[in-house]
Amino acid sequence: RLLDRIEARHSGKPMPLPLATSAEQKISLRVINGLLSIKIPDIVCFEADGSYSVLTIYEDQKTITIFEPLCDIELKTTNGGLIRLGRRHIINPTLVERLNNKDHSCMLRTQTGYKVINLSQTAYNQLMEMVKYD
């Protein structure tokens, strides 16, 4: 493979890099004791909390404080399948179990139960459009 890359570099033709599948993709996040490396499918959601973020993971519905703002996390997860909803949330759309129109909430499935997040009207409408025809 190395020889193929060297040959492609000299021929001027770009060689595609092998990309990790979303199941293999990991992101690194700053936590209190250093860095946390987590697979993207293990993430349920991120919620903004001032200049920090709160991560909820799939196993045991554990929450972890992340010392990064939501906008930085969004840049790290752009190709991982997570979606940003409004100013306060990044969610894993594959875990959406139910949407409640009355209070604009979203129920996300975890290993031990469900995580309910309240969305703004705009964020709720954005999520409704995404899942409308799926």
N, C-alpha and C positions, 0 to 999 in steps of 0.2 A: 504494500500500500504506500509505503514511503517513496519507493521509486516511481510509482504512478503519480504521486503528488509533485515530486521534483520534475518529472517530465511535463506534467500539466503546467507547472509554473513557468518552465522555460518555453513552452509552446504558446503561452499567453492565454490559454483557455482556462477559465476558473474551474477548480475542482470542488464539487459540493462536499460540505462537511457533514459527517453523520450527525444527525440530530437525535437527542434523547426523546423518547416518547413521553407523553404527559405523565404516565405512571412512574417513570424513572426520574422526572425532573425534580430537583430539590432547590430550595432557596435558603439562604443564610440570613438570619435575623439577629439583631443585637438585643440581648437580654441582660439582666443584672450581672451575671457572672461571666459574660463573654458572648459567644455566638451560639445560636441554635440552628442546626441544619435539619430541615423537615421536608418530607415529600409533599408536593402540592396536593395530591388526592387525599392526604390525611388532614387537610385544612377544611374546617366547616365554615368559619367566617372570621373576618377582622372587623373590629368596631373602633371608631375613633374615640379617644379619651384625652382631650387637650392636645398636647404635642406628642403624646404616646398613643399606642394602639393596644387593644386587647385581642389576643388570638384565642380562638376556641378550636381545639383539635378533636378529631373524630373519636379517638379512644377515650373513654371515661368522661367525655365532655369537659376536659380539663381546660382552664383558662390560664394564659400566660401573658404577662405584661411585656410588650415589645417597646424598646426605646427608639422607635422610629415613627415619623408621621405617616399617615395613610397614603399620602401622595408618593412617598419613596417606596412603600410596599407595592403600590399599584404598578410602578415601573418595573419592579422585579418579577411581577406575576402576569405581565401582559400576554405572554404566549402559553401560560399554564392552564388556561380554561377558567380562571376566576374572573368574575365581573364586578365592576364598581357600581354601586347603587347610591346615588346621591353623594352627599359629602361625608356621610358617617359610616358606610358599610362597604366591604368587599366580601362577596359570598361565593361559595362553590355551587353553581346552578344544578349540578347533578344530584345534589342532596335536598333540593326543594321538594317537600312532601305536600304542602298545602299552602294556599294563599287565602287570607281572610279579608274580604272586601269591607266589612263593617269597621274594623279598627286598623286597616292597612298593615296587617302583620304577615310575616312569612314564617312558616314552620320548616326548619331544617332538620333532617334526620341525623342522629349520631348513633354510636354503637350502644349507648345505654339509654337512649330515649330521644327527646327532641329539644331543639334550641329554638325559641321563639324570639324573633327580632321585630321591633316596630319600625316601620318605614315611613318616610314622608310620602305625601300624595304623589309627587313627581317620581320618586324612586319606585313606588308601588306600581304606578302606570308603566314605567320602563320595564319592570320585571314581567308584568302582565303581557306586554307586547312580545317579549322574548319567548314566553312559554305558551302563548295563545294557540299556536298551530303545531306544537311539538307533540 
